[in-house]
Amino acid sequence: MNKLPERIRIKDIARLADVSVGTVDRVLHGRTGVSESSRKRVEEILKELDYQPNMYASALASNKKYTFACLLPQHNQGEYWTAVEKGINEALRNYSDFHISVKTFYYDPYNYQSFASTSQQVIDLQPDGVLVAPTLVDYTRPFVTQLSEAAIPYIYIDSYIQELPPLAFFGQHSHQSGYFAARMLMLLAGGNQEVVIIRKIHAGVVGSNQQESREMGFRQYMEQYHPHCTILELNLQADANSDDKRMLDEFFQAHPHVNNGITFNSKAYIIGEYLQDCQKSDFQLIGYDLLERNVNCIHQGSIHFLIAQQPELQGFNGVKALCDNLIFKKEVECINYMPIDLLTKETIDYYSKK
């Protein structure tokens, strides 16, 4: 065997395998038009040399276009999912050399049929890859089954469905997050034996796998360490925001001694702003996510703790994982948990600037 250069080139592999450069290129990119014997010789040489192709240069040279689809809950500007989209857009700029684009679809998180119909639009697009914030298993399964049958890789963001494993997941360990939140709430509560869970629901639907998993973790901690604490519930209606004040008024009139509560969604500001308006300073609240209105409430003292989970990074890393898998042919880590960050009035400004 002739001495090889320090940097192995495709033409060196072709010479060693006694095939054309085009044959080596087809083997490297998994294309057809190669005899079995030639493919075997090339693969043996690749293995012997531990050849690592420059996928970055190959991707640039290929000029192939990639279309990704993103399936997210409907939301207003400034809400949690806005930060996820910001991360997705940052990834688009970061990988702009590789001709990737993202088409985003939105479903009503309180209407499972909306997920079914909108996910069919994603299937009809036949994208190269998908980012999805999944809903219940029974409604997510038909969607991801079709994606798998079409060999379309998909990424979960925000919540993970173990029974339907994706290429990768980016989000918090929701159950552990709720377990941790219960521990923090009971540090605030001290000896108080009543706490309240405040939800936003529509027709009995919470609208998020993640929120349900957080509540399960919360209740597990309470059963283990505070089995005699009464857990009250207040369900505010997602389609009747004008009723929030009345329902909160009625709750606190009926339960004047409840001074500690939690909400597992990102709209803690609804309760925080209510507490400010009523000048009710004896209620301690834990919420989720760095929405601007939540941050304002924590500065005003009407939210005591916020638990953050870096949604921008979830969006960015979701796109990155698809690029790594499809463009650079890299293996992708499946489970990628975001940190469970506890923020207070004293720390939140430093966290926001990192």
HUTA-V606194 format. One record per pair of residues at least 4 apart in sequence whose C-alpha atoms are under 8 Angstrom apart, sorted by the first residue. I is the first residue (numbers start at 1). J is the second residue. If there is no record, write none. Layout:
BEGIN
I,J ; I,J
END
This chain:
BEGIN
1,16 ; 4,8 ; 4,12 ; 8,12 ; 8,13 ; 8,51 ; 9,13 ; 10,14 ; 10,21 ; 10,24 ; 10,25 ; 11,15 ; 11,20 ; 11,21 ; 12,16 ; 13,17 ; 13,21 ; 13,24 ; 13,42 ; 13,45 ; 13,46 ; 14,18 ; 14,19 ; 14,20 ; 14,21 ; 14,23 ; 14,24 ; 14,42 ; 15,19 ; 15,20 ; 16,45 ; 17,38 ; 17,41 ; 17,42 ; 17,45 ; 19,23 ; 19,24 ; 19,38 ; 20,24 ; 21,25 ; 22,26 ; 23,27 ; 23,34 ; 23,38 ; 23,39 ; 24,28 ; 24,42 ; 25,29 ; 26,30 ; 26,31 ; 26,32 ; 26,33 ; 26,34 ; 27,31 ; 27,32 ; 27,34 ; 27,39 ; 27,42 ; 27,43 ; 28,53 ; 34,38 ; 34,39 ; 35,39 ; 36,40 ; 37,41 ; 38,42 ; 39,43 ; 40,44 ; 41,45 ; 42,46 ; 43,47 ; 44,48 ; 45,49 ; 46,50 ; 46,51 ; 47,51 ; 54,58 ; 55,59 ; 55,327 ; 55,328 ; 55,329 ; 56,60 ; 56,327 ; 56,328 ; 57,61 ; 58,62 ; 59,63 ; 59,64 ; 59,98 ; 59,327 ; 59,328 ; 60,97 ; 60,98 ; 63,98 ; 63,99 ; 64,98 ; 64,99 ; 65,98 ; 65,99 ; 65,100 ; 66,98 ; 66,99 ; 66,100 ; 66,101 ; 66,127 ; 66,128 ; 67,100 ; 67,101 ; 67,102 ; 67,103 ; 67,127 ; 67,128 ; 67,129 ; 68,100 ; 68,101 ; 68,102 ; 68,103 ; 68,127 ; 68,128 ; 68,129 ; 68,130 ; 68,131 ; 69,102 ; 69,103 ; 69,104 ; 69,105 ; 69,122 ; 69,127 ; 69,128 ; 69,129 ; 69,130 ; 69,131 ; 70,102 ; 70,103 ; 70,104 ; 70,105 ; 70,130 ; 70,131 ; 70,132 ; 71,104 ; 71,105 ; 71,106 ; 71,107 ; 71,119 ; 71,122 ; 71,130 ; 71,131 ; 71,132 ; 71,133 ; 72,81 ; 72,104 ; 72,105 ; 72,106 ; 72,107 ; 72,132 ; 72,133 ; 73,81 ; 73,106 ; 73,107 ; 73,108 ; 73,109 ; 73,133 ; 74,106 ; 74,107 ; 74,108 ; 74,109 ; 75,79 ; 75,80 ; 75,81 ; 75,82 ; 76,82 ; 77,82 ; 78,82 ; 78,83 ; 78,291 ; 78,292 ; 79,83 ; 79,266 ; 79,291 ; 80,84 ; 80,266 ; 80,289 ; 80,290 ; 80,291 ; 80,311 ; 81,85 ; 81,311 ; 82,86 ; 83,87 ; 83,311 ; 83,312 ; 84,88 ; 84,311 ; 84,312 ; 84,313 ; 84,314 ; 84,315 ; 84,316 ; 85,89 ; 85,312 ; 85,315 ; 86,90 ; 86,312 ; 86,315 ; 87,91 ; 87,311 ; 87,312 ; 87,313 ; 87,314 ; 87,315 ; 87,316 ; 87,317 ; 88,92 ; 88,312 ; 88,315 ; 88,316 ; 88,318 ; 88,319 ; 89,93 ; 89,316 ; 90,94 ; 90,316 ; 91,95 ; 91,315 ; 91,316 ; 91,317 ; 91,319 ; 91,320 ; 92,96 ; 92,100 ; 92,101 ; 92,102 ; 92,319 ; 95,99 ; 95,100 ; 96,100 ; 105,118 ; 105,122 ; 106,118 ; 107,111 ; 107,114 ; 107,115 ; 107,118 ; 108,112 ; 108,114 ; 108,115 ; 109,114 ; 109,115 ; 109,135 ; 109,207 ; 109,208 ; 110,201 ; 110,202 ; 110,203 ; 110,205 ; 110,206 ; 110,207 ; 111,115 ; 111,207 ; 112,116 ; 112,135 ; 112,136 ; 112,139 ; 113,117 ; 114,118 ; 115,119 ; 115,135 ; 115,139 ; 116,120 ; 116,139 ; 116,140 ; 116,143 ; 117,121 ; 118,122 ; 119,123 ; 119,143 ; 120,124 ; 120,143 ; 121,125 ; 122,126 ; 122,127 ; 123,127 ; 123,143 ; 123,146 ; 123,147 ; 127,152 ; 128,152 ; 128,153 ; 129,152 ; 129,153 ; 129,154 ; 129,322 ; 130,152 ; 130,153 ; 130,154 ; 130,155 ; 131,154 ; 131,155 ; 131,156 ; 131,157 ; 131,318 ; 131,319 ; 132,154 ; 132,155 ; 132,156 ; 132,157 ; 133,156 ; 133,157 ; 133,158 ; 133,159 ; 134,140 ; 134,156 ; 134,157 ; 134,159 ; 134,160 ; 134,161 ; 134,209 ; 135,139 ; 135,140 ; 135,207 ; 135,208 ; 135,209 ; 136,140 ; 136,209 ; 137,141 ; 137,161 ; 137,164 ; 138,142 ; 139,143 ; 140,144 ; 141,145 ; 141,164 ; 142,146 ; 143,147 ; 144,148 ; 144,154 ; 144,164 ; 145,149 ; 146,150 ; 147,151 ; 147,152 ; 147,153 ; 147,154 ; 148,152 ; 148,153 ; 153,166 ; 153,167 ; 153,322 ; 154,166 ; 154,167 ; 154,168 ; 154,322 ; 155,166 ; 155,167 ; 155,168 ; 155,169 ; 155,170 ; 155,318 ; 155,321 ; 155,322 ; 156,160 ; 156,166 ; 156,168 ; 156,169 ; 156,170 ; 156,318 ; 157,169 ; 157,170 ; 157,171 ; 157,314 ; 157,315 ; 157,318 ; 158,169 ; 158,170 ; 158,171 ; 158,172 ; 158,210 ; 158,311 ; 158,314 ; 159,169 ; 159,170 ; 159,171 ; 159,172 ; 159,174 ; 159,209 ; 159,210 ; 160,165 ; 160,169 ; 160,171 ; 161,165 ; 166,334 ; 167,332 ; 167,333 ; 167,334 ; 168,318 ; 168,321 ; 168,332 ; 168,333 ; 168,334 ; 168,335 ; 168,336 ; 169,318 ; 169,334 ; 169,335 ; 169,336 ; 169,337 ; 170,314 ; 170,317 ; 170,318 ; 170,335 ; 170,336 ; 170,337 ; 170,338 ; 171,309 ; 171,311 ; 171,314 ; 171,336 ; 171,337 ; 171,338 ; 172,177 ; 172,309 ; 172,337 ; 172,338 ; 172,339 ; 172,340 ; 173,177 ; 173,337 ; 173,338 ; 174,178 ; 174,210 ; 174,211 ; 174,213 ; 174,214 ; 174,217 ; 175,179 ; 175,213 ; 175,214 ; 175,215 ; 175,216 ; 175,217 ; 175,218 ; 176,180 ; 176,214 ; 176,217 ; 177,181 ; 177,214 ; 177,217 ; 177,340 ; 178,182 ; 178,213 ; 178,214 ; 178,215 ; 178,216 ; 178,217 ; 178,218 ; 178,264 ; 179,183 ; 179,214 ; 179,216 ; 179,217 ; 179,218 ; 179,219 ; 179,220 ; 179,221 ; 180,184 ; 180,217 ; 180,218 ; 181,185 ; 181,218 ; 181,286 ; 181,307 ; 182,186 ; 182,218 ; 182,219 ; 182,221 ; 182,222 ; 183,187 ; 183,221 ; 184,188 ; 185,189 ; 185,260 ; 185,261 ; 185,262 ; 185,285 ; 185,286 ; 186,190 ; 188,260 ; 188,284 ; 189,193 ; 189,195 ; 189,259 ; 189,260 ; 189,284 ; 192,229 ; 193,228 ; 193,229 ; 193,230 ; 194,229 ; 194,230 ; 194,231 ; 194,232 ; 194,258 ; 194,259 ; 194,260 ; 195,229 ; 195,230 ; 195,231 ; 195,232 ; 195,258 ; 195,259 ; 195,260 ; 195,261 ; 196,231 ; 196,232 ; 196,233 ; 196,234 ; 196,258 ; 196,260 ; 196,261 ; 196,262 ; 197,231 ; 197,232 ; 197,233 ; 197,234 ; 197,261 ; 197,262 ; 197,263 ; 198,233 ; 198,234 ; 198,235 ; 198,236 ; 198,261 ; 198,262 ; 198,263 ; 198,264 ; 199,206 ; 199,233 ; 199,234 ; 199,235 ; 199,236 ; 199,263 ; 199,264 ; 199,265 ; 200,206 ; 200,235 ; 200,236 ; 200,237 ; 200,238 ; 200,265 ; 201,205 ; 201,206 ; 201,207 ; 201,235 ; 201,236 ; 201,237 ; 201,238 ; 202,206 ; 202,207 ; 202,237 ; 202,238 ; 202,239 ; 206,211 ; 206,212 ; 207,211 ; 208,212 ; 209,213 ; 210,214 ; 211,215 ; 211,264 ; 211,265 ; 212,216 ; 213,217 ; 214,218 ; 214,264 ; 215,219 ; 215,264 ; 216,220 ; 217,221 ; 218,222 ; 219,223 ; 220,224 ; 221,225 ; 221,226 ; 222,226 ; 222,227 ; 222,229 ; 223,227 ; 234,251 ; 236,240 ; 236,241 ; 236,243 ; 236,244 ; 236,247 ; 237,241 ; 237,243 ; 237,244 ; 240,244 ; 243,247 ; 244,248 ; 244,270 ; 245,249 ; 245,274 ; 246,250 ; 247,251 ; 248,252 ; 249,253 ; 250,254 ; 251,255 ; 252,256 ; 252,258 ; 258,283 ; 259,282 ; 259,283 ; 259,284 ; 260,283 ; 260,284 ; 260,285 ; 261,283 ; 261,284 ; 261,285 ; 261,286 ; 262,285 ; 262,286 ; 262,287 ; 263,267 ; 263,268 ; 263,285 ; 263,286 ; 263,287 ; 263,288 ; 264,287 ; 264,288 ; 265,287 ; 265,288 ; 266,287 ; 266,288 ; 266,289 ; 266,290 ; 266,291 ; 267,271 ; 267,287 ; 267,288 ; 267,294 ; 268,272 ; 268,286 ; 268,287 ; 268,288 ; 268,294 ; 268,303 ; 269,273 ; 269,293 ; 269,294 ; 269,297 ; 269,303 ; 270,274 ; 271,275 ; 272,276 ; 272,285 ; 272,294 ; 272,297 ; 272,302 ; 272,303 ; 273,277 ; 273,297 ; 273,302 ; 274,278 ; 275,279 ; 275,280 ; 275,281 ; 275,283 ; 275,302 ; 276,280 ; 276,281 ; 276,300 ; 276,302 ; 281,302 ; 283,302 ; 284,302 ; 284,303 ; 284,304 ; 285,302 ; 285,303 ; 285,304 ; 285,305 ; 286,303 ; 286,304 ; 286,305 ; 286,306 ; 286,307 ; 287,303 ; 287,305 ; 287,306 ; 287,307 ; 288,306 ; 288,307 ; 288,308 ; 289,294 ; 289,306 ; 289,307 ; 289,308 ; 289,309 ; 290,294 ; 290,295 ; 290,306 ; 290,308 ; 291,295 ; 292,296 ; 293,297 ; 294,298 ; 294,303 ; 294,306 ; 295,299 ; 295,348 ; 296,300 ; 297,301 ; 297,302 ; 297,303 ; 298,302 ; 298,303 ; 298,304 ; 298,305 ; 298,306 ; 298,344 ; 298,345 ; 299,345 ; 301,345 ; 304,344 ; 304,345 ; 305,342 ; 305,343 ; 305,344 ; 305,345 ; 306,342 ; 306,343 ; 306,344 ; 307,340 ; 307,341 ; 307,342 ; 307,343 ; 308,339 ; 308,340 ; 308,341 ; 308,342 ; 308,343 ; 309,338 ; 309,339 ; 309,340 ; 309,341 ; 310,314 ; 310,338 ; 310,339 ; 311,315 ; 312,316 ; 313,317 ; 314,318 ; 314,338 ; 315,319 ; 316,320 ; 317,321 ; 318,322 ; 319,323 ; 320,324 ; 321,325 ; 321,332 ; 322,326 ; 322,327 ; 323,327 ; 323,328 ; 324,328 ; 324,329 ; 324,330 ; 324,331 ; 324,332 ; 325,329 ; 325,330 ; 325,331 ; 325,332 ; 326,330 ; 343,347 ; 343,348 ; 343,351 ; 344,348 ; 345,349 ; 347,351 ; 348,352 ; 349,353 ; 350,354
END
